[in-house]
Every structure is written in structure tokens, then in C-alpha cells.
Amino acid sequence: MMASSDTVIGNARIVLAEDVIEQGWIAVADGRIAEVGEGRAPDGGQDAGGDLIMPGLIELHTDHLEAHYVPRPKVFWDPTAAVVSYDGQLATSGITTVLDSLRVWREEGAEEVDGRAGVLAEAIAAARDANLLRADHFLHLRCEIPMPSVVEEAKELVGRPDVRLMSLMDHTPGQRQFRDEGKLRDYYRGKGGGRTDAELNVLFEKRFAYQKAYAADNLRAIVALAQQYGVPLASHDDTTEENVADAVHHRVSVAEFPTTMEAARGLHQVGIAILMGAPNVVRGGSHSGNIAAVDLAREGLLNILSSDYIPSSLLMGALQLPQHVPAIDLPSAVRTVTKAPAEAVGLSDRGEIAVGKRADLIRVHMARDLPVVRSVWREGQRVA
């Protein structure tokens, strides 16, 4: 994106990292925040009508691109067109920086989008090179550790300059997110027309065999790759004290979706940032029956929110946090979707409204309790 000419936005409630300016203004120059002031803006500024001005949202874990690429079973959309469509949805949801979560594994017959990480990575790069993207896109490589091909596929992608996060996942039945095997069966019965119990028995036996044969060696290899290339690591669905100990051993920076209070407390004690789903906040609980994000927030154990599968939930979830947890004020809530995720993956140039930071900004109008994104700027340029 090219830097915009100077811009001033006034008559706004400006959400800073630690405070709120109830009536203030922001000046932007050369894609950066040049000045922030209280009171009336200099002449010629854009009138925000008293709406919130916040940093652009930063998303670390969303696999929503897959819904645009495979919108129906056995229907594969043009990958670059899918990226552009998905990007537009992100931007109009207030997301200005995103780590696109790509599945780095193949499992025949399980998920049609498996094995397409390279295709989607190339499509993202093509759209970026053609200046088609509104948000700033990076990659999050989701590594399903027991899968036979995961190390080979990760090696093909990890050297890309846009890789910013790798997550260590293991969805073997009977542990972590699906410690209750019955919930995993319910999940697959509801996907793509559903599966019979006989089909699930075959799938689960294959998963058990993969974990026994490959998981230990693959885990060591993926952790070594991340350390070799300086890519931050995320754990996934930590459930037990043993999971927490593994996260510490692997020098994990972010813990995605811990499933128990026990695990969350352990992660917090060792300084690992805890990420939970914004849909969990909006819905009032986990769709798979695990710990509620709001319960973690009440205990001071929630650092980062992710939209996961619904882009618009990121803003909704953050702005609902103070309603659920009075100890969380507006700046604290906004940090969970701006400054905290930026810091977790080393994006120190964005995530807060401060002089010298990127002018990634959103204007948010509150329609009763529903936040509506009215304007989006990336590096000072209006993109939505």
C-alpha cells in the first residue's frame, strides 16, 4: 500500500493503550500517527461524529479463508479470488493485520482442504503482489504433529518471509480439545453430511496409529524448524499440567484455546500469553464444551482474543468483555485484539494509537450494543 497524504480525524473517542480520550483527534502523516490531541481538531479534519477510534484489529488465528476456498463440499474456488473475498470480509470487520492459519498436513479422506497450504500461501502472495489486499497478511502454519507428512510440508513453507507463527496441534481422539471422544464424534457427524460410527472407528484407529508412529519425532522436528527460522511457537488446546510443561519446554509464546482452568493457570504462571476465541465470548461458552473465555477473563488469565471462524466476532467479543468482567475497562479489552497479539508475534510497529506507530485505525459506531465498523485505515490509507 502507498502512504496517504496527511489526514486529521477529529471529534472522536480515542482508545489508547491505557486510557480513553473522550473527545480528541489524530493526525496522520506518511502512514504513521504523527500527533494525538484532546479537544477540538485542527481545521480541515474528518469528523468522526463521536465514534470510537481504535487501533486496527490484529488476528493471530483464523482459518476462515478455508470457507472461501472450499465454500461447499467438493467445490474449490479460484484461490486468489477466495483470498480477495476473505480479505474484504476481514477489513470490514476491522481487522487490519491477520495471520492466515493454514493447515500444514494431509489426511486422505478427512478434510478436503488438507494439503492445500502451499496453494493458499501462493494465492495470498499473488494477491499481495497485485495490491489487491486491504489488510496486512502473514502466515500461521498449523502443524498437526501426528500426521506423516507434516514435517515435509512445513519445510516447504517455513522459510517464507511472511511466516509469523507455527502452532503445535494434536487432535488425536481422547485428549486435549477432544478429551471426551464423544464430542469429536459429534463434531464429525455434523460436518459435510456426517459420518457413520463405523467410518469414525476407522478414522480414529488411523489417528491412534499415526500418533504412536510419528508424533514424538515430528514434534522434535517442528520445534527445531521454528527455532531455526526464528518463528514464534503456539501450543494448542492445553489441558493438563503435562501439556503446560511441554509448552514451557518448547519455548512456546502463545497458548491457543486452553481447555481447562488448571492449564490456563499454569500457563499464566510461566508467562505464556493465553489466546481464546472471541466466538466463545459472544456465545457465552465453548462450542466443544470446554472452559469459557469469560471465566478465564474473570481470573485475569485472558491475554488475546481470536475471531477463529467468524471475523466479525473479534470486535464484538472484545467490546463485550467489560460487560462480563467489570474489572476489565475499555482500553484493557481493546488490548486483547490489538497490542497484545502484536507483541506476541513481534509486530512492534502497530497495535496501539501512539506517535510513530503505523496508522492502522478503525472507526467504530455503537448501534445500541452492536459495534459497526464505519471506516478502516491501513497505514493512513482508507481501505474500507
The 8 nearest C-alpha neighbors of each residue, nearest first, counted from 0:
[[1, 2, 130, 378, 380, 377, 133, 132],
 [2, 0, 3, 380, 378, 30, 29, 379],
 [1, 3, 30, 29, 378, 0, 380, 379],
 [4, 2, 380, 379, 29, 30, 1, 5],
 [3, 5, 6, 28, 29, 2, 379, 27],
 [4, 6, 28, 27, 3, 29, 7, 26],
 [7, 5, 27, 26, 4, 8, 28, 44],
 [6, 8, 26, 44, 25, 45, 27, 9],
 [9, 7, 45, 44, 25, 24, 46, 26],
 [8, 10, 24, 40, 46, 11, 45, 47],
 [9, 11, 49, 47, 46, 22, 23, 48],
 [12, 10, 49, 22, 47, 50, 23, 9],
 [13, 11, 21, 51, 22, 20, 50, 52],
 [12, 14, 52, 20, 19, 11, 51, 15],
 [15, 13, 19, 53, 330, 52, 18, 12],
 [14, 16, 18, 352, 17, 19, 13, 330],
 [15, 17, 330, 351, 18, 334, 14, 352],
 [18, 16, 330, 15, 331, 19, 14, 334],
 [19, 17, 15, 330, 16, 14, 20, 329],
 [20, 18, 14, 13, 15, 21, 12, 330],
 [19, 21, 13, 22, 12, 23, 37, 14],
 [20, 22, 12, 19, 23, 13, 11, 37],
 [23, 21, 12, 11, 38, 20, 10, 37],
 [22, 24, 37, 38, 11, 36, 10, 20],
 [23, 25, 9, 36, 40, 8, 35, 11],
 [24, 26, 35, 8, 7, 34, 36, 9],
 [27, 25, 7, 34, 33, 6, 32, 35],
 [26, 28, 32, 6, 33, 5, 31, 7],
 [27, 29, 5, 30, 31, 33, 32, 4],
 [30, 28, 2, 31, 3, 4, 27, 5],
 [29, 31, 378, 379, 2, 28, 358, 357],
 [32, 30, 357, 358, 28, 29, 356, 27],
 [31, 33, 27, 354, 358, 355, 356, 34],
 [34, 32, 27, 354, 26, 28, 31, 355],
 [35, 33, 26, 354, 25, 32, 36, 27],
 [34, 36, 25, 24, 26, 354, 33, 37],
 [37, 35, 24, 23, 25, 34, 38, 40],
 [38, 36, 23, 22, 24, 20, 39, 35],
 [39, 37, 23, 22, 40, 36, 24, 10],
 [38, 40, 23, 41, 10, 37, 9, 24],
 [39, 41, 9, 24, 42, 44, 38, 23],
 [40, 42, 44, 43, 39, 7, 9, 24],
 [43, 41, 44, 40, 39, 7, 45, 9],
 [42, 44, 41, 45, 7, 40, 6, 8],
 [43, 45, 7, 8, 42, 9, 46, 41],
 [46, 44, 8, 9, 7, 47, 43, 6],
 [45, 47, 9, 48, 10, 8, 44, 11],
 [48, 46, 11, 10, 49, 50, 9, 45],
 [49, 47, 46, 50, 10, 11, 9, 364],
 [48, 50, 11, 10, 47, 12, 51, 22],
 [51, 49, 364, 11, 48, 47, 363, 12],
 [52, 50, 12, 363, 362, 13, 11, 53],
 [51, 53, 362, 13, 361, 12, 11, 14],
 [54, 52, 14, 361, 360, 51, 13, 55],
 [55, 53, 360, 351, 350, 359, 352, 361],
 [54, 56, 360, 359, 95, 361, 94, 93],
 [57, 55, 94, 337, 336, 95, 93, 54],
 [56, 58, 96, 337, 336, 97, 94, 340],
 [57, 59, 97, 305, 60, 98, 96, 56],
 [60, 58, 98, 97, 305, 57, 61, 340],
 [61, 59, 100, 307, 305, 58, 98, 99],
 [60, 62, 307, 63, 100, 99, 308, 306],
 [61, 63, 100, 64, 65, 308, 307, 99],
 [64, 62, 308, 65, 66, 61, 309, 307],
 [65, 63, 67, 62, 66, 85, 68, 82],
 [64, 66, 68, 63, 67, 69, 62, 112],
 [67, 65, 70, 69, 64, 63, 68, 62],
 [68, 66, 81, 70, 64, 65, 69, 85],
 [67, 69, 65, 76, 81, 66, 75, 78],
 [70, 68, 75, 66, 74, 71, 67, 65],
 [71, 69, 66, 67, 68, 74, 72, 75],
 [72, 70, 74, 69, 73, 75, 66, 191],
 [71, 73, 74, 191, 69, 70, 111, 75],
 [72, 74, 71, 75, 69, 111, 70, 112],
 [75, 73, 71, 72, 69, 70, 76, 68],
 [76, 74, 69, 68, 73, 77, 70, 71],
 [77, 75, 68, 78, 69, 81, 74, 67],
 [76, 78, 80, 79, 81, 75, 68, 82],
 [79, 77, 81, 80, 122, 76, 68, 82],
 [78, 80, 122, 82, 81, 77, 126, 83],
 [79, 81, 83, 77, 82, 78, 84, 76],
 [80, 82, 78, 67, 84, 68, 79, 83],
 [83, 81, 79, 85, 80, 84, 86, 123],
 [84, 82, 86, 80, 85, 81, 87, 79],
 [85, 83, 81, 87, 86, 82, 80, 88],
 [84, 86, 82, 88, 87, 83, 64, 81],
 [87, 85, 83, 89, 88, 84, 82, 90],
 [86, 88, 90, 84, 89, 85, 91, 83],
 [89, 87, 85, 91, 86, 90, 92, 84],
 [88, 90, 86, 92, 94, 87, 91, 310],
 [91, 89, 94, 93, 87, 92, 88, 134],
 [90, 92, 88, 93, 89, 383, 87, 372],
 [91, 93, 311, 89, 90, 94, 310, 88],
 [94, 92, 90, 91, 56, 55, 361, 372],
 [93, 95, 56, 90, 89, 92, 55, 96],
 [94, 96, 134, 55, 56, 135, 90, 93],
 [97, 95, 135, 57, 134, 94, 136, 58],
 [98, 96, 58, 136, 57, 99, 59, 137],
 [97, 99, 137, 138, 59, 139, 136, 58],
 [98, 100, 138, 139, 97, 61, 137, 101],
 [101, 99, 139, 62, 61, 60, 140, 98],
 [100, 102, 116, 140, 141, 103, 139, 99],
 [103, 101, 141, 104, 116, 113, 140, 142],
 [104, 102, 142, 141, 116, 149, 152, 101],
 [103, 105, 149, 114, 102, 148, 113, 146],
 [106, 104, 114, 113, 107, 148, 146, 103],
 [107, 105, 109, 108, 113, 104, 110, 146],
 [106, 108, 109, 105, 110, 111, 113, 114],
 [107, 109, 110, 106, 111, 202, 105, 113],
 [108, 110, 107, 106, 111, 113, 202, 105],
 [111, 109, 112, 113, 108, 106, 107, 105],
 [110, 112, 113, 109, 108, 73, 72, 69],
 [111, 113, 110, 115, 114, 65, 69, 102],
 [114, 112, 105, 111, 110, 115, 104, 102],
 [113, 115, 105, 104, 116, 112, 103, 102],
 [114, 116, 118, 117, 113, 112, 119, 102],
 [117, 115, 119, 101, 118, 114, 102, 103],
 [118, 116, 120, 119, 115, 121, 156, 114],
 [119, 117, 115, 121, 116, 120, 122, 78],
 [118, 120, 122, 116, 121, 117, 123, 115],
 [121, 119, 117, 123, 122, 118, 116, 124],
 [122, 120, 124, 118, 119, 123, 125, 117],
 [121, 123, 79, 119, 125, 124, 120, 78],
 [124, 122, 120, 126, 121, 125, 127, 119],
 [123, 125, 127, 121, 122, 126, 128, 120],
 [126, 124, 122, 128, 127, 123, 121, 129],
 [125, 127, 129, 131, 123, 124, 128, 122],
 [126, 128, 124, 130, 125, 129, 132, 131],
 [129, 127, 125, 130, 126, 124, 131, 123],
 [128, 130, 126, 127, 131, 125, 132, 124],
 [131, 129, 127, 128, 132, 126, 0, 133],
 [132, 130, 126, 129, 127, 83, 133, 128],
 [133, 131, 134, 130, 127, 126, 86, 83],
 [132, 134, 382, 90, 86, 87, 131, 135],
 [135, 133, 95, 96, 132, 90, 136, 86],
 [134, 136, 96, 95, 97, 133, 137, 132],
 [137, 135, 97, 98, 96, 134, 99, 138],
 [136, 138, 98, 161, 162, 97, 99, 163],
 [139, 137, 162, 98, 99, 161, 163, 100],
 [138, 140, 100, 164, 98, 165, 99, 163],
 [141, 139, 165, 101, 100, 142, 103, 138],
 [140, 142, 166, 102, 103, 101, 165, 139],
 [141, 143, 103, 167, 144, 168, 166, 140],
 [144, 142, 168, 169, 145, 146, 104, 141],
 [143, 145, 214, 142, 146, 169, 168, 217],
 [146, 144, 214, 210, 213, 209, 143, 147],
 [147, 145, 149, 144, 148, 143, 209, 104],
 [146, 148, 149, 213, 145, 209, 150, 104],
 [149, 147, 151, 146, 150, 104, 152, 105],
 [148, 150, 104, 152, 151, 146, 147, 103],
 [151, 149, 153, 152, 148, 154, 217, 221],
 [150, 152, 154, 148, 153, 149, 155, 147],
 [153, 151, 155, 149, 154, 150, 103, 148],
 [152, 154, 150, 156, 155, 151, 157, 149],
 [155, 153, 151, 152, 156, 157, 150, 158],
 [154, 156, 152, 153, 157, 151, 158, 117],
 [157, 155, 153, 154, 158, 159, 152, 117],
 [156, 158, 154, 159, 153, 155, 162, 228],
 [159, 157, 156, 160, 228, 155, 154, 162],
 [158, 160, 161, 157, 162, 156, 155, 138],
 [161, 159, 162, 158, 163, 157, 137, 138],
 [160, 162, 137, 159, 138, 163, 136, 158],
 [163, 161, 138, 160, 159, 137, 164, 139],
 [164, 162, 230, 138, 139, 161, 137, 344],
 [165, 163, 139, 231, 230, 232, 162, 140],
 [166, 164, 140, 232, 139, 141, 233, 231],
 [167, 165, 233, 141, 232, 234, 142, 168],
 [168, 166, 234, 142, 235, 233, 144, 143],
 [167, 169, 143, 235, 142, 144, 166, 170],
 [168, 170, 143, 171, 144, 145, 167, 235],
 [169, 171, 172, 168, 177, 175, 176, 174],
 [170, 172, 169, 206, 207, 173, 174, 210],
 [173, 171, 180, 174, 177, 170, 203, 178],
 [172, 174, 178, 180, 177, 179, 171, 175],
 [178, 173, 175, 177, 172, 176, 171, 179],
 [174, 176, 178, 238, 236, 177, 237, 258],
 [177, 175, 236, 178, 258, 174, 170, 289],
 [176, 178, 179, 174, 175, 173, 180, 183],
 [174, 177, 179, 173, 175, 176, 180, 172],
 [180, 178, 177, 181, 173, 182, 183, 174],
 [181, 179, 173, 183, 182, 172, 177, 178],
 [180, 182, 184, 179, 183, 185, 177, 186],
 [183, 181, 185, 184, 180, 179, 186, 177],
 [184, 182, 186, 180, 185, 181, 177, 187],
 [183, 185, 181, 187, 182, 186, 188, 180],
 [186, 184, 182, 188, 183, 187, 181, 189],
 [187, 185, 183, 184, 189, 188, 182, 190],
 [186, 188, 190, 189, 184, 185, 193, 194],
 [189, 187, 193, 194, 185, 186, 190, 184],
 [188, 190, 193, 187, 186, 185, 192, 191],
 [191, 189, 193, 187, 192, 188, 186, 194],
 [192, 190, 193, 72, 189, 188, 187, 194],
 [193, 191, 190, 189, 194, 188, 187, 72],
 [192, 194, 188, 189, 190, 191, 187, 195],
 [195, 193, 188, 198, 187, 199, 196, 192],
 [194, 196, 198, 197, 199, 193, 188, 200],
 [195, 197, 199, 198, 200, 194, 184, 188],
 [198, 196, 200, 195, 199, 201, 194, 202],
 [199, 197, 195, 201, 200, 196, 194, 202],
 [198, 200, 202, 196, 201, 197, 203, 195],
 [199, 201, 197, 203, 198, 202, 196, 204],
 [200, 202, 204, 198, 199, 203, 205, 197],
 [203, 201, 199, 205, 200, 204, 206, 198],
 [202, 204, 206, 200, 205, 201, 199, 207],
 [205, 203, 207, 201, 206, 202, 200, 208],
 [204, 206, 208, 202, 203, 207, 209, 201],
 [205, 207, 203, 209, 204, 208, 171, 210],
 [208, 206, 204, 210, 205, 209, 203, 211],
 [207, 209, 205, 211, 206, 210, 212, 204],
 [210, 208, 206, 212, 145, 211, 207, 213],
 [209, 211, 145, 214, 207, 208, 213, 212],
 [210, 212, 208, 209, 213, 207, 214, 145],
 [213, 211, 209, 210, 208, 214, 145, 215],
 [212, 214, 145, 210, 209, 216, 215, 217],
 [215, 213, 145, 210, 217, 144, 216, 218],
 [214, 216, 218, 217, 213, 219, 210, 145],
 [217, 215, 219, 218, 214, 213, 220, 212],
 [218, 216, 220, 214, 219, 215, 144, 213],
 [217, 219, 221, 215, 220, 216, 144, 214],
 [218, 220, 222, 216, 217, 221, 223, 215],
 [221, 219, 217, 223, 218, 222, 224, 216],
 [220, 222, 224, 218, 223, 219, 217, 225],
 [223, 221, 225, 219, 224, 220, 218, 226],
 [222, 224, 220, 226, 221, 225, 227, 219],
 [225, 223, 227, 221, 226, 222, 220, 228],
 [226, 224, 230, 222, 228, 227, 223, 229],
 [225, 227, 229, 223, 224, 228, 222, 230],
 [228, 226, 224, 225, 229, 223, 230, 222],
 [227, 229, 225, 226, 230, 224, 158, 157],
 [228, 230, 226, 227, 225, 231, 224, 163],
 [229, 231, 225, 228, 164, 163, 226, 232],
 [232, 230, 164, 252, 344, 165, 229, 163],
 [233, 231, 251, 165, 166, 252, 164, 230],
 [234, 232, 166, 253, 251, 254, 252, 165],
 [233, 235, 254, 167, 166, 255, 246, 251],
 [234, 236, 255, 168, 237, 254, 167, 256],
 [235, 237, 257, 256, 175, 176, 258, 255],
 [238, 236, 257, 242, 235, 175, 262, 258],
 [237, 239, 258, 175, 262, 259, 257, 236],
 [240, 238, 242, 241, 262, 237, 243, 261],
 [239, 241, 243, 242, 262, 244, 265, 238],
 [240, 242, 244, 239, 243, 245, 238, 246],
 [243, 241, 245, 239, 240, 237, 244, 238],
 [242, 244, 246, 240, 245, 241, 266, 262],
 [245, 243, 241, 247, 246, 242, 248, 240],
 [244, 246, 248, 242, 243, 247, 249, 241],
 [247, 245, 243, 249, 251, 244, 248, 234],
 [246, 248, 250, 244, 245, 249, 251, 243],
 [249, 247, 245, 246, 250, 244, 251, 243],
 [248, 250, 246, 247, 251, 245, 222, 232],
 [251, 249, 247, 248, 246, 252, 232, 231],
 [250, 252, 232, 246, 233, 249, 253, 247],
 [253, 251, 271, 232, 233, 231, 272, 250],
 [254, 252, 233, 272, 271, 251, 273, 255],
 [255, 253, 234, 273, 233, 274, 235, 272],
 [256, 254, 235, 274, 234, 257, 236, 275],
 [255, 257, 275, 236, 274, 258, 235, 254],
 [258, 256, 236, 237, 259, 263, 255, 238],
 [257, 259, 289, 238, 290, 236, 256, 237],
 [260, 258, 261, 262, 238, 290, 257, 263],
 [259, 261, 263, 262, 264, 290, 258, 295],
 [262, 260, 259, 264, 263, 265, 239, 240],
 [261, 263, 265, 238, 259, 239, 260, 264],
 [262, 264, 260, 266, 265, 261, 257, 267],
 [265, 263, 267, 261, 266, 262, 260, 268],
 [264, 266, 262, 268, 263, 267, 243, 261],
 [267, 265, 263, 271, 268, 264, 269, 243],
 [268, 266, 270, 264, 269, 265, 271, 263],
 [267, 269, 265, 266, 270, 264, 271, 263],
 [268, 270, 267, 266, 271, 265, 247, 264],
 [271, 269, 267, 268, 272, 266, 252, 265],
 [270, 272, 266, 252, 253, 267, 269, 273],
 [273, 271, 253, 302, 254, 270, 252, 274],
 [274, 272, 254, 302, 301, 253, 303, 255],
 [275, 273, 303, 255, 304, 256, 254, 302],
 [276, 274, 256, 304, 292, 305, 255, 303],
 [277, 275, 305, 279, 278, 304, 306, 307],
 [276, 278, 316, 280, 306, 279, 313, 304],
 [279, 277, 281, 280, 276, 312, 282, 306],
 [278, 280, 284, 285, 277, 276, 282, 281],
 [281, 279, 277, 283, 278, 316, 282, 292],
 [280, 282, 278, 316, 283, 279, 277, 315],
 [283, 281, 279, 280, 284, 278, 285, 286],
 [284, 282, 280, 281, 279, 291, 285, 293],
 [283, 285, 291, 279, 282, 280, 286, 292],
 [284, 286, 279, 288, 287, 289, 291, 290],
 [285, 287, 288, 284, 279, 289, 282, 278],
 [288, 286, 285, 289, 182, 176, 177, 186],
 [287, 289, 285, 286, 290, 284, 291, 182],
 [288, 290, 258, 285, 287, 291, 259, 176],
 [291, 289, 258, 259, 292, 285, 260, 288],
 [290, 292, 284, 294, 293, 285, 279, 289],
 [293, 291, 295, 294, 280, 279, 275, 296],
 [292, 294, 296, 295, 291, 280, 297, 323],
 [295, 293, 297, 291, 296, 292, 298, 290],
 [294, 296, 300, 298, 292, 293, 297, 301],
 [295, 297, 293, 301, 299, 298, 294, 300],
 [296, 298, 294, 295, 299, 324, 293, 300],
 [297, 299, 295, 296, 300, 294, 301, 293],
 [300, 298, 296, 297, 301, 295, 302, 267],
 [299, 301, 295, 298, 296, 267, 302, 263],
 [300, 302, 296, 273, 295, 299, 303, 274],
 [303, 301, 273, 335, 272, 274, 300, 339],
 [304, 302, 335, 274, 340, 336, 339, 301],
 [303, 305, 275, 277, 274, 276, 335, 336],
 [306, 304, 276, 307, 277, 58, 60, 313],
 [305, 307, 313, 310, 277, 312, 309, 308],
 [308, 306, 61, 305, 60, 309, 276, 62],
 [307, 309, 63, 306, 61, 62, 310, 278],
 [310, 308, 306, 312, 311, 307, 63, 278],
 [311, 309, 306, 312, 89, 313, 92, 308],
 [310, 312, 92, 313, 309, 314, 315, 306],
 [311, 313, 315, 306, 310, 309, 277, 316],
 [314, 312, 306, 316, 277, 311, 315, 305],
 [313, 315, 317, 316, 312, 311, 318, 370],
 [316, 314, 312, 318, 313, 317, 319, 370],
 [315, 317, 277, 319, 313, 281, 280, 314],
 [316, 318, 314, 332, 320, 319, 315, 333],
 [317, 319, 315, 320, 316, 314, 332, 321],
 [320, 318, 316, 322, 317, 321, 315, 323],
 [319, 321, 323, 322, 317, 318, 324, 332],
 [322, 320, 324, 327, 325, 323, 328, 319],
 [323, 321, 319, 320, 324, 325, 318, 327],
 [324, 322, 320, 321, 325, 319, 293, 297],
 [323, 325, 321, 326, 327, 322, 297, 320],
 [326, 324, 321, 327, 322, 323, 328, 320],
 [327, 325, 324, 328, 321, 297, 323, 299],
 [328, 326, 321, 325, 324, 331, 332, 329],
 [327, 329, 331, 321, 330, 332, 326, 325],
 [328, 330, 332, 331, 333, 321, 327, 318],
 [331, 329, 333, 332, 17, 16, 328, 18],
 [332, 330, 334, 328, 329, 333, 327, 335],
 [331, 333, 329, 317, 334, 330, 335, 320],
 [332, 334, 330, 335, 331, 336, 317, 329],
 [333, 335, 338, 337, 331, 336, 332, 339],
 [336, 334, 303, 333, 339, 332, 302, 304],
 [335, 337, 334, 56, 333, 57, 304, 303],
 [338, 336, 350, 334, 56, 57, 339, 335],
 [337, 339, 350, 334, 341, 340, 351, 342],
 [338, 340, 342, 341, 335, 334, 337, 303],
 [341, 339, 343, 342, 338, 337, 303, 336],
 [342, 340, 346, 338, 339, 343, 344, 350],
 [341, 343, 345, 339, 340, 344, 346, 347],
 [342, 344, 340, 341, 345, 339, 252, 253],
 [345, 343, 342, 341, 346, 163, 231, 340],
 [344, 346, 342, 347, 343, 341, 163, 231],
 [347, 345, 341, 348, 344, 342, 349, 343],
 [346, 348, 345, 349, 342, 341, 350, 356],
 [347, 349, 356, 346, 357, 350, 355, 341],
 [350, 348, 357, 356, 347, 351, 346, 341],
 [349, 351, 338, 337, 341, 54, 55, 352],
 [352, 350, 54, 338, 16, 349, 353, 15],
 [351, 353, 15, 54, 356, 16, 354, 350],
 [354, 352, 356, 351, 355, 32, 35, 15],
 [353, 355, 32, 33, 356, 34, 352, 35],
 [354, 356, 32, 31, 353, 33, 357, 348],
 [357, 355, 348, 349, 31, 354, 32, 353],
 [358, 356, 31, 349, 378, 359, 348, 30],
 [357, 359, 378, 31, 379, 32, 30, 360],
 [360, 358, 377, 55, 378, 376, 357, 54],
 [361, 359, 54, 55, 376, 53, 358, 375],
 [360, 362, 375, 53, 55, 374, 52, 93],
 [361, 363, 52, 374, 373, 51, 372, 50],
 [364, 362, 372, 51, 371, 50, 373, 370],
 [365, 363, 371, 50, 370, 366, 372, 51],
 [364, 366, 370, 369, 367, 371, 368, 363],
 [367, 365, 369, 368, 370, 364, 371, 363],
 [366, 368, 369, 365, 370, 364, 371, 363],
 [369, 367, 366, 365, 370, 319, 318, 315],
 [368, 370, 366, 365, 367, 371, 315, 364],
 [371, 369, 365, 364, 366, 363, 315, 368],
 [370, 372, 364, 363, 373, 365, 369, 366],
 [373, 371, 363, 374, 362, 93, 364, 92],
 [372, 374, 362, 363, 371, 364, 375, 361],
 [375, 373, 362, 383, 361, 372, 376, 381],
 [374, 376, 361, 383, 382, 381, 360, 93],
 [377, 375, 381, 380, 360, 379, 359, 382],
 [376, 378, 359, 379, 380, 358, 95, 381],
 [379, 377, 30, 358, 359, 357, 380, 31],
 [378, 380, 30, 358, 377, 376, 3, 27],
 [381, 379, 376, 3, 377, 378, 382, 2],
 [380, 382, 376, 375, 383, 377, 379, 374],
 [381, 383, 376, 133, 375, 380, 377, 90],
 [382, 375, 374, 381, 91, 90, 376, 133]]
